[in-house]
Amino acid sequence: MPTSLLTAGSRAIQAGADIEFQDGNLRPLDLEHSDTVAVSLVGAPYIPEIRKQIGGRHRLILGGQVLNGLVQKWTEKGVAIDGRVLALQHESTQQFVRLFGMHAYNGNDDSEFAHALGIRPGDLPDVFHTSLIPAFEKLDDGVLRAYLSMEFSFFLSQGCKKDCSFCAAVRTSRDTAGVLRKVGEQYRHMNDGINDKLPNVVEQDLRWLTENAESFNLQSLTLYLSNLDLFQTPSKLEQFADIVLALKKAYPGFQFRMRGLCTTESFVGACKDEPAVVRKMVDAGLYMLGFGIDGDPHAEDVKASIHKKFNTSENCLNAIRLSREHGITPETLMVFGHEEDTQQTMTGAIRFAADMQDAYGAVPRPHLSKALIPGNDGWRDPLNAELVEMRLNNQDLFYNDDFTCRASSITHPDPLRRAQVNEAYEKMTRLERATTLPLFPREPADPELTALHEYLNTGKYDR
Ligand code: SF4
């Protein structure tokens, strides 16, 4: 289910736009009768698909977190006036324009989004107060049934207070001028005794989905919660658990299965300080947690280099052990092969994943880190300007930045290093029950190899 696209569409419908949804994964796209096409980009590897699948015939609106990395924002300290130092805000859309052209609109910017659709920005409801029901109602039964029959993402919160350098999510980060921009987790609106006059959009959406699933004779919903760190804000998560538990009571026999991502730190903290919240989430249907281990838990230098020192080896072990004790299947989410990783630390990461599998049945979920993707620290680093330029000049290179893709001459120019990280990645993906199907890269200097790799990649999806 393209949840972010449905969120944007629902806001636009409520502001008066005439919207229709199409999903190229389910049916061939039919764009003949649309003057404007909006696409949600799930990540940088999808950038080249825009040109290939949509072409240049339509007014184009693009959304998705990756675009924020292509619109460079920075703050500069200005001159002191009357003792006050003014902060000057700058923005450059140059990268966005080079990739998508002068006539594409940045859908993440409300005024551009509204302008492209001919509606007033002020009429767009706040994202966190938006129900997706107006968009769900536009889906035909076949499509809705397909979405509800499989796991789908449920928009519950956005944002992470941590600042892991490789991560391109909405998170705390430093801009190109080095100024810290703090981000916290923000939930969609749920009634909290303070703002109860506003609609409880989380409850409304989940109830609507439950009723529609029942009408299709489905006995359960499987949700991938959007939270980047599920136990970062336990008080809000508890409100959500209460909503799910109340729905389970209202619809006897109906089940919710939920999984999500979590830092080891917040889960260990919640088990210690908020055990009731953990228990409620398990009762509500939480069955799996992906812990961002992201390398050898004992490699202190590597962790410091990726801003992940909070991921202590103790937390890594305890989070996996505690999740199993609560009946939650742990996943060792392993983004590794960072620039500072050595053969030894990569071997340590593989050993940890294997040990956790043996001891606690933890499911390995390996990813090979890439130094720069729009929105992460590497992309913003002026030392990488040439590498950024390569991608802006040849969009196909973005395929190679996929974290499930093997290392290539584009992402790892040194052949020895490339061989080392590929060997480690291969070993990790061969662990029993490992979820990742590694993609093969495009090599611009070798069109035949690229064609073979494209063929081998067909049908591979990340978990
Ligand atoms: S904790 Fe996870 S979501 Fe948050 S910054 Fe780190 S990798 Fe990104």
Residues whose N, C-alpha, C, O or C-beta is under 5 A from the ligand:
A	BS01	SF4	C160 K162 D163 C164 C167 A169 R171 L228 T263 G292
